[in-house]
Amino acid sequence: MRKRGYFGTDGIRGTANTYPMTAEVALRVGLAAGKLHRSDSDRRHLVVIGKDTRLSGYMVEPALVAGFTSVGMDVRLFGPLPTPGVAMMTRSMRADLGVMISASHNAFTDNGIKLFGPDGYKLSDEREAEIEALMDEGLQVDLAPPRELGRVLRIDDSQARYVEIAKASFPRKLSLAGLRVVIDCANGAAYKVAPTALYELGAEVIPVGVSPNGMNINEECGSTHPQAMAKAVKEYRADIGIGLDGDADRIAICDEKGQIVDGDQILAIIAAAWVKSGKLLGGGVVATVMSNLGLQRFMEARGLSLERTKVGDRYVMAKMRDGGFNIGGEQSGHIILSDLSTTGDGLLAALQVLAVMVETKQPMSALARQFEPVPQKMVNVRIAPGGEPMKSDAVLTAIATAEGRLNGSGRVLVRPSGTEPLIRVMAEGDDERLIAKVVKDIADAVKLAAA
């Protein structure tokens, strides 16, 4: 396969107005993806575009539009809408392609471009490579004649459509009446839709992070800064806090005492409920190598499996599709419920947890600790770009020694970061002191090998 030059593990991402997140690159994405998704038929071809609230969205969106329309594709603009909403509406509007302009949980200074196929799933690595090959062509190649230029229309009710989709995922026999809910939207894409959906389902809603100004997305709020959500929960004596990230595909939850509930516990809450109702498919749950050993034991104690993948929601989804699973996710809060969505959706995950609260009549604090997490420790070791300490005999020996010392009572994971020149050294197990020691020994070996 051609070496990737623009796309990373989750689309194209970088500092806004700096290569590769420039208007020219966005234009080339539109040109290339548009050419690739046209067919030889006479029908009109359609692309839908959503974005979060970053200031740079005003630069990226028109550049994409120019690229798509210049090769004859019609465009529908959603404005601010969660990433999963764009994925859903790509499919429901029978579009050839969906685009989300967002850098997810990153600061406003970054932006990104994510692409979805007509089925609502993220494009494969192979498809992205084909787009990259076309991006390097001349800008004048294979343009549409004047009569065949694409048309552009803004969809004014896109947010209302997503609200209805979200509400439909909540059991009809249940209501949120009587629940006081803090929802922190990170000043991002869900700042209107999430509070509206919760309110229309009957909750008393306390919104936080719903005043975007183009530069405050994810700033000391949202799922990556859950302290703001927890503070509001205690201040307003709420029953639960829900935190989303900038594009609302990630979630954090806190209970009525302000204690944070991570993605592993959320997976366990939903999986246990779906087993009871007969909705769980695949005989287990898909998670990544970072998920806590406690979650694995929780699943195994119920006769269920925990299938692990590389870090990244696209790998989780691929495993779910291959194995027929309908629940998957990451410790970081990407929760994928494939019966309801084709990608991670923070609001839909929150609604499933709320449904468990309502149905069981239990406070969030009683649900928050589905299993006792095993002590887990991780150290990041910075290395020189291009360095390969993982090939060192000393590092391999240190890893083997650590695994021997744990003797089946824990787990060691040593992996290069996918985004930075780092080696991540993680271990978990029942003996916290032993875990700290084996992590230090492996990290020291990596440092020596990287020196």
Secondary structure, DSSP 4 states (H G I P E B T S, - for coil): -PPPSS-BTTBEEEETTBTTBSHHHHHHHHHHHHHHH--SSSS-EEEEEEE-S-TTHHHHHHHHHHHHHHTTEEEEEEEE--HHHHHHHHHHTT-SEEEEE--TTS-TTEEEEEEE-TTSSBPPHHHHHHHHHHHTS-TTTTPPPGGG---EEE-TTHHHHHHHHHHHTS-TT---TT-EEEEE-TTSTTTTHHHHHHHHTT-EEEEES----SS-TTSS-STTSTHHHHHHHHHHT-SEEEEE-TTSS-EEEE-TT--EE-HHHHHHHHHHHHHHHT---TTEEEEETTS-HHHHHHHHTTT-EEEEE-SSHHHHHHHHHHHT-SEEE-TTS-EEETTT-SS--HHHHHHHHHHHHHHHT--HHHHS-SS-PPPEEEEEEE--TT--GGG-HHHHHHHHHHHHHHTTSEEEEEEE-SSSSEEEEEEEES-HHHHHHHHHHHHHHHHHHH-
